[in-house]
């Protein structure tokens, strides 16, 4: 059996630490900054880091002709909707619950695929049944949090 190198184990430990603290830190940051300000800062930082990586690797930013519509649509859904929705979720429910909702995204994609694009019903049905409990548990959190939060702060 192959042994895992200490470097790989150290990287795994670092990844676990960073990923495990991400959602609680996210919630703390959103108590200090409005959602749109926070997400603007994170997106600009991500853009700067990715730009630096591309420049170091000598790769191009060029988007092939004809790919712009798909890139814009995917960016709008993934960057705008995902980032704003997860930020708002962290404000209104516990961060652990928000992360569960965020990582059940395949369920929501399957349901939208069925409802909007007419994809196979059986796949969406199985996923909906499997994740129904997530909704049941989170509904109480959202109802409870609705009276505790200032809705104006979420979009300020």
N, C-alpha and C positions, 0 to 999 in steps of 0.2 A: 504494500500500500504506500502511495506517495505521501510524504509529509508536507504540511503547509509551512511555508517559510515564515520566520518571525516578522518580516516586512509585511507580508500579506495579512497576518493576524493583527499587526499594529494598524494597518490601513482599515481593516474591518472594524476594529475598536473605535478608531477615529470617526468613521462613517456612522457607526451606531450612536456615538455620542452626539454628533452634529445633527443627525436625523432625529434622534430622540428628543433633543431639546428644541428643535425647530418650531414645533407648534406652540409650546408654552411661551417661548420667546416672542413668537409672532403675536400672541395675545397681549403680552406686556407692551410691545412696540405700539400696538393699536390703541392702547389706553393713553398713549402720549401724542400720537399723530392721527389725523384724519385718514380714512382709508385711501382716498385718491392721492394724498401726499405721500403716504407710505409706499403705495404701489408705484408711484412715479419714481421715487428714490430707488426702489429695488430694480425696476426695469432699466433705469439709466445705468445703474451699477452693473447689471448683467450685460447690457449692451457694451459697456466699456471693457469688461473682462473678455467677452467673446471677440470683440474687435482686436484686442491685444493678442489673443490666442491665434486668430486667423492671420494676423500680421507676422507673428513669430514663425508660424508654419508656412508662410508664403502663399496662403490660399486666397482665392478671389471671393469678393462679395457678390459677384455677378449672378443674377437669376436668369436662367434660360428663358428665351422668348416663349410666350404662351403659358408659362407657369405662374405668372403674376396673379391671375384671378384665384387660383387654388391657394396660393401663398397668402393672399389677403384674407380670404375666407377662413383658412385655418388659423391665421394669426388673430383675427377678430374673435374667434371662438376660444382659442386656447389662451391667448394672452389677455385680452380684455375681459371676456366673460368669466373664465376660470379664476383669474387673479382677483377680480372684484368680488365674485361670489364667495370664494374661500375667505377673503378678508372679512366680508360681512358675516359669514358663518361663525368665524372666530369671535366676533363681537357679541353675538347673541346666544351662543351655546358654548359649553366647555370645550377647550381646545382639543381634547382627546376625541370627543364626539365629532367635532368638525373634521378632524383628520380621517375618521372612519367614513364620514359622508364623502369627503374628497376622494378617498381611494376606492369608493364604490362607483366611481365614474363610469366604468364599463356597463353597469346596470342602466344608468341614465342614458347612455349612448344607445344601448340596445332598445330601450323603450322609445326613444326618439326615432331611431331607425325604423321601428315598426309603425309608429304613429304617423311620422312625416314621410318616410320614404318607402313604406310598404314592404319592409323586409319580413322574413319568415316569422310567423307568430309564435311558434313553439319555442324558439330561442329566447325571445323576450319574455314569454310566460315563465319559463324555468328560472330565469334570472330574477324576475319580479317576485316569485314565490320565495326564492332563496334570501332575498334582501328585505322582505316585508317587515321583519322585526326591527330592522334599522330605523325605518320610518316611524314605527310605533313608539320606540324609545325616544326618538329625537323630537317628536311632536310635543311631548310634555316639556322638554328643555326650551323649545322655541316659545311656547306659551308662557312659561315661567319667566324667561328672559325678556319678553316683550314689555313687561311693566318695569323692568329694572334698568333699561337702557334709554339713552336719549337718542331718538331716531335722527335728529338733526346733525349730531356729531358724526354719524356714519358716512355722510356724504359731504361734509363741510370741507 
